[in-house]
Amino acid sequence: MAEVRLVVGLGNPGPEYAETRHNLGFKVIEALEDTLGIEVKQRKFNARIGEGLHAGVKVMLMKPWKFMNRSGESVAAAAGFYKLDLRHLMVVVDDRALEPGVIRIRAQGSAGGHNGLADIIEKLGSSEFPRCRVGIGRCPGAEAVGYVLGRPEPQERPLLNEAILKARDAVLHWLRFGLDKTMNEFNKGPEQ
């Protein structure tokens, strides 16, 4: 059987959240759906999932279909079901510490104030899984909820669309070449 890789994009379900900054993880999964020809519509693990083959591995694409701060339930259920090595999990998440258009691939780390990542770390009992952080830009802390759940300004959209495609390409690179080569390829330039 082919090795399983699980790619999880974080977002909030429902049309009212579809175009918000916080849903960039879902947008990256949608870009991967188009590129890989995988439909993410099967209901399993309280998520929408799809599966296919790429670069000789079985690829599972997942959008947890719960609010962001409960994403870990879906991820942990899938990881347990597939007996997943956490190195074969990639979580795609929006990040306020990075400028719009910037992505960073990390092998592990803290939640960095992201409730979805925090829940995944708690439910898995580990922070040692790769993640692709997609920049949405800084905002004052008190306004964080309104900012992440807000819609991007017109001038942000081209940068965010570019970041979605960069993140998609980074995930595809990871599936084919592994984490170290992907970090070397995609983490160029100063962290913003």
Order of alpha helices (4+ residues) and beta strands (2+ residues): beta-alpha-beta-beta-beta-alpha-beta-beta-alpha-beta-alpha-alpha-alpha
